[in-house]
Structure formats: C-alpha cells, structure tokens
Amino acid sequence: SYQLLKNAEFHANFLPRGHGTDAMQQHPCSSFVMEEATHRANLLTTLALLRSDNFAVAHNILFPILSEVSPECMQAERDIQKCDEMLLMFYMSAHHPSFTVMERNQIWGNIKQLCCLGVGVGAGSL
C-alpha cells in the first residue's frame, strides 16, 4: 500500500517530456475531463498528491484542463456526480498553492459562475 501511494505521488508530480500545453491541444479538454470517470478520478488524485511547489505540473497540465471546462457544459450535464467531482476539482485547485494567484482567481470565477447557474450539490453555498 505504501509503495502504491509513493508511485501515485511520483506520477502526480512528474512532468513528462513534451507533455505541456501542446499535448493538451490534441483533444478537447472539456469533453476529455467530463466524459470519463477514470480521467476525473486521476485528476482528483493528481491534485491531492501535487506538491505545493510543483508549478510546472499545475501550470502546464492541470490548469489548461480546468480552464477548458465551460460552465455552460456543466450546466447541461445531468449527472450530479460528474458535476460534483468537477466542482471538487475546482475547489481543490483554487486552494492549491502551486497555482498562481491569477490562475486561482480564474478558477474562483468559474466556481462562482457554476454556483450562480445552480450546478452541483453545493450550488449557492459560497
């Protein structure tokens, strides 16, 4: 169990060569994240295990994914679990120290927009 956790932590904090915003443009990020439960689970795990000083992974991998998820897409989503997982990702990112202040402000803007639209269980509870 310890080795499994250490491996997951290593993968969460490792920026593969050539895996930046260029690689993320190969697929539409919003559908990439929203569609697959395993992708949402991997992103949640990565956010949970991401070191506070790992700006490279936060800026080059996670932020492009989170910034591509549109509030309108989430409002149209009928699966409450998907919406709640996405809101959790936004909340975790907004409080994570590896994101810049500007990135966190943009994420908070998305959270407020989603809550105004009534998306998720915690809608309106900001």
C-alpha positions, -999 to +999 in steps of 0.1 A: +000+000+000+028+024+008+046+017-025+014+022-044+009+056-027+045+066-034+041+056-071+009+077-074+027+106-057+056+103-081+033+103-112+013+133-099+044+154-095+062+143-127+061+164-159+068+141-188+090+154-216+069+170-243+037+169-222+027+206-219+000+227-234+009+215-269+000+179-260-033+191-244-044+207-276-047+173-293-080+166-277-108+189-264-101+191-227-137+198-216-151+165-231-119+147-221-125+155-184-163+154-183-168+121-201-146+096-183-149+088-146-113+075-146-100+107-160-118+127-133-105+103-106-069+106-119-071+144-119-085+144-084-057+121-073-031+143-090-045+174-073-045+157-039-009+145-043+006+175-061+034+191-041+029+228-032+060+238-051+052+220-083+043+249-105+052+231-137+026+204-135+000+229-122+006+254-149+013+231-179-011+202-173-038+209-148-047+245-154-052+241-192-076+212-185-095+231-158-097+263-179-113+245-208-142+231-188-170+256-195-198+264-170-224+260-198-212+225-205-215+216-168-250+232-166-261+210-194-247+179-177-274+159-159-251+136-139-248+151-104-218+130-096-198+144-126-207+180-117-198+174-080-164+159-090-157+189-113-166+213-085-143+194-062-115+198-087-122+235-090-122+239-052-091+219-047-073+239-074-085+273-061-069+265-027-037+247-040-005+268-035+011+256-068-014+276-089-006+312-094-028+339-080-041+347-115-049+311-121-067+307-088-087+339-095-098+325-128-108+292-112-128+311-085-146+329-113-156+295-127-168+283-093-189+314-088-203+311-123-212+275-117-228+282-083-249+310-099-260+285-126-271+261-099-246+233-108-238+207-083-248+199-047-231+228-031-245+254-055-250+288-039-231+279-008-201+302-014 
